[in-house]
Amino acid sequence: MNNCKDLNCVCFECPKRQTCTQGRCHGLLECPLCEGFYVCSERGIDTTKKKLVKSIPEVKLRTISLEFPELPYSELYPNALRSLHWAKRNEIEGIAREEACLEAKKKWKKQQPMELAEVEYMFYLPNYRARDPDGLISACKPWIDGAVDAGIITKDDIWHIPHGCWGVTYAKNKEKTVITFKEVKA
């Protein structure tokens, strides 16, 4: 174990850039916060992130796409809340959730759930009618819940799905929705 005089040990994976404690390091240590690695500049190890990543074994990030042959159910749009009875809405949410769960279980096959994932929504619209993108995404909520039930992702909160994106394309007389889960590094 060496003593670092200038405390230049930095964890490059940790968002807080954790520094080594008490000026002591071995040159390459695990960070207690994020399980990244410290690199000691005093010991002569290159501290550029590019060379650090090569020394850490690469983890294969997983991706899964769930394809539904329709746009989200119109009863699940936020504006439909005002006119639809809660029991009918719950029934439709249950159908959508089960549909997503069955589709996901066919493709996921008992893998470990993703801790962090990016969600990408792709909507194929059969016409050029104006639609609210927020409404489309919020109507997909039961499908995301079904993915959680199937074990694709741990939870569907902001800590497990830190960001996402959506896209829209015209597909003449064909409508469908594709939801893609892409695992991201912590």
C-alpha positions as CSV (number, residue, x, y, z in Angstrom):
1,M,0.0,0.0,0.0
2,N,1.4,3.4,-1.0
3,N,0.7,6.8,0.5
4,C,-0.5,9.5,-1.9
5,K,1.0,12.8,-1.1
6,D,-1.2,14.9,-3.4
7,L,-4.5,13.0,-3.1
8,N,-4.9,12.7,-6.9
9,C,-6.8,9.4,-6.8
10,V,-10.1,9.9,-8.6
11,C,-12.9,7.5,-9.4
12,F,-13.8,8.1,-13.1
13,E,-17.0,6.2,-13.0
14,C,-18.5,7.8,-9.9
15,P,-20.6,11.0,-10.6
16,K,-19.2,12.6,-7.5
17,R,-15.6,11.9,-8.6
18,Q,-14.9,10.2,-5.3
19,T,-11.3,10.8,-4.1
20,C,-9.1,8.3,-2.2
21,T,-9.5,8.4,1.5
22,Q,-6.6,9.3,3.9
23,G,-4.1,9.6,1.1
24,R,-3.6,5.8,0.7
25,C,-4.2,3.7,-2.3
26,H,-3.0,0.6,-4.3
27,G,-3.1,2.4,-7.6
28,L,-6.4,0.9,-8.7
29,L,-9.2,0.5,-6.2
30,E,-12.9,0.0,-6.3
31,C,-15.1,3.0,-5.5
32,P,-17.4,2.2,-2.6
33,L,-20.1,4.4,-4.1
34,C,-20.5,3.2,-7.6
35,E,-18.1,0.2,-7.9
36,G,-16.0,2.1,-10.5
37,F,-12.3,2.3,-10.0
38,Y,-9.8,4.8,-8.5
39,V,-6.7,5.5,-10.4
40,C,-3.6,6.9,-8.7
41,S,-1.7,9.4,-10.8
42,E,1.2,9.2,-8.3
43,R,1.8,5.5,-9.0
44,G,2.2,6.3,-12.8
45,I,-1.1,4.7,-14.0
46,D,-2.6,6.6,-16.9
47,T,-5.6,8.5,-15.6
48,T,-7.3,9.1,-18.9
49,K,-10.8,7.5,-18.9
50,K,-10.1,5.8,-22.3
51,K,-7.2,3.7,-21.0
52,L,-9.0,3.0,-17.8
53,V,-12.1,1.5,-19.6
54,K,-9.8,-0.9,-21.5
55,S,-8.6,-2.4,-18.2
56,I,-12.1,-3.0,-16.9
57,P,-14.0,-6.0,-18.5
58,E,-16.7,-4.8,-20.9
59,V,-20.3,-5.7,-19.9
60,K,-22.6,-6.4,-22.7
61,L,-25.6,-4.1,-22.4
62,R,-29.0,-5.7,-23.3
63,T,-31.8,-4.4,-25.5
64,I,-35.3,-5.7,-26.0
65,S,-38.1,-4.3,-28.2
66,L,-41.8,-4.9,-27.5
67,E,-44.0,-4.5,-30.6
68,F,-47.7,-3.9,-30.4
69,P,-49.9,-4.0,-33.6
70,E,-51.8,-0.8,-32.6
71,L,-51.3,2.6,-31.1
72,P,-52.1,2.8,-27.3
73,Y,-55.7,2.2,-26.5
74,S,-57.6,5.5,-26.9
75,E,-59.3,5.0,-23.5
76,L,-55.9,5.3,-21.8
77,Y,-55.2,8.8,-23.1
78,P,-55.2,11.5,-20.3
79,N,-58.1,13.4,-22.0
80,A,-60.3,10.2,-21.9
81,L,-60.1,10.2,-18.1
82,R,-62.9,12.7,-17.8
83,S,-65.5,10.7,-19.8
84,L,-64.6,7.1,-18.9
85,H,-65.8,5.3,-15.7
86,W,-62.9,4.2,-13.5
87,A,-63.9,0.5,-13.6
88,K,-63.8,0.4,-17.4
89,R,-60.5,2.2,-17.5
90,N,-59.0,-0.3,-14.9
91,E,-60.2,-3.2,-17.1
92,I,-58.5,-1.8,-20.2
93,E,-55.3,-1.0,-18.3
94,G,-55.3,-4.6,-17.0
95,I,-55.7,-6.0,-20.6
96,A,-52.9,-3.8,-21.9
97,R,-50.6,-4.7,-19.0
98,E,-51.2,-8.4,-19.5
99,E,-50.6,-8.0,-23.2
100,A,-47.2,-6.4,-22.6
101,C,-46.3,-9.0,-19.9
102,L,-46.9,-11.9,-22.2
103,E,-45.0,-10.3,-25.1
104,A,-42.1,-9.5,-22.8
105,K,-41.9,-13.0,-21.3
106,K,-41.7,-14.6,-24.7
107,K,-38.6,-12.5,-25.5
108,W,-36.9,-12.0,-22.1
109,K,-36.8,-15.6,-21.0
110,K,-36.0,-15.4,-17.3
111,Q,-33.0,-13.0,-17.6
112,Q,-32.1,-10.7,-14.7
113,P,-34.0,-7.4,-14.8
114,M,-32.2,-4.3,-16.0
115,E,-31.3,-1.9,-13.2
116,L,-31.1,1.2,-15.4
117,A,-32.7,1.4,-18.8
118,E,-33.5,4.0,-21.5
119,V,-37.0,3.7,-22.9
120,E,-37.6,4.6,-26.6
121,Y,-41.1,4.9,-27.9
122,M,-41.7,4.6,-31.7
123,F,-45.2,5.3,-33.0
124,Y,-46.1,4.3,-36.5
125,L,-49.1,6.4,-37.5
126,P,-51.6,5.4,-40.3
127,N,-52.4,9.0,-41.2
128,Y,-51.3,12.6,-40.7
129,R,-53.8,13.5,-38.0
130,A,-52.4,15.7,-35.3
131,R,-51.7,13.8,-32.1
132,D,-50.4,14.9,-28.7
133,P,-47.0,13.1,-28.0
134,D,-47.5,13.4,-24.3
135,G,-50.8,11.6,-24.6
136,L,-49.4,8.8,-26.6
137,I,-46.6,8.2,-24.1
138,S,-48.8,8.4,-21.0
139,A,-51.2,5.9,-22.7
140,C,-48.3,3.5,-22.9
141,K,-48.0,3.3,-19.1
142,P,-49.8,0.0,-18.7
143,W,-47.4,-1.5,-21.3
144,I,-44.4,-0.3,-19.3
145,D,-46.0,-1.8,-16.1
146,G,-46.4,-5.1,-18.0
147,A,-42.6,-5.0,-18.8
148,V,-41.9,-4.5,-15.1
149,D,-44.2,-7.5,-14.3
150,A,-42.3,-9.6,-16.8
151,G,-39.0,-8.7,-15.2
152,I,-37.4,-6.6,-18.0
153,I,-36.7,-3.7,-15.6
154,T,-36.7,-3.5,-11.9
155,K,-39.1,-0.6,-11.5
156,D,-40.5,2.1,-13.7
157,D,-39.6,5.1,-11.6
158,I,-37.2,8.0,-12.5
159,W,-34.3,6.3,-10.7
160,H,-34.5,3.2,-13.0
161,I,-35.5,4.9,-16.2
162,P,-33.4,8.1,-16.0
163,H,-34.3,9.2,-19.6
164,G,-36.1,8.2,-22.7
165,C,-37.1,9.4,-26.1
166,W,-39.9,9.1,-28.6
167,G,-40.3,9.2,-32.4
168,V,-43.1,9.2,-34.9
169,T,-43.2,8.0,-38.4
170,Y,-45.9,7.7,-41.1
171,A,-46.8,4.2,-42.1
172,K,-49.6,4.2,-44.7
173,N,-52.6,2.3,-43.3
174,K,-50.5,0.5,-40.7
175,E,-50.3,1.5,-37.1
176,K,-48.1,0.0,-34.5
177,T,-46.1,0.9,-31.4
178,V,-42.6,-0.3,-30.6
179,I,-41.2,0.2,-27.1
180,T,-37.5,-0.5,-26.8
181,F,-35.7,-0.9,-23.5
182,K,-31.9,-0.3,-23.7
183,E,-29.8,-1.1,-20.7
184,V,-27.5,1.7,-19.6
185,K,-24.4,1.8,-17.4
186,A,-24.9,3.0,-13.8
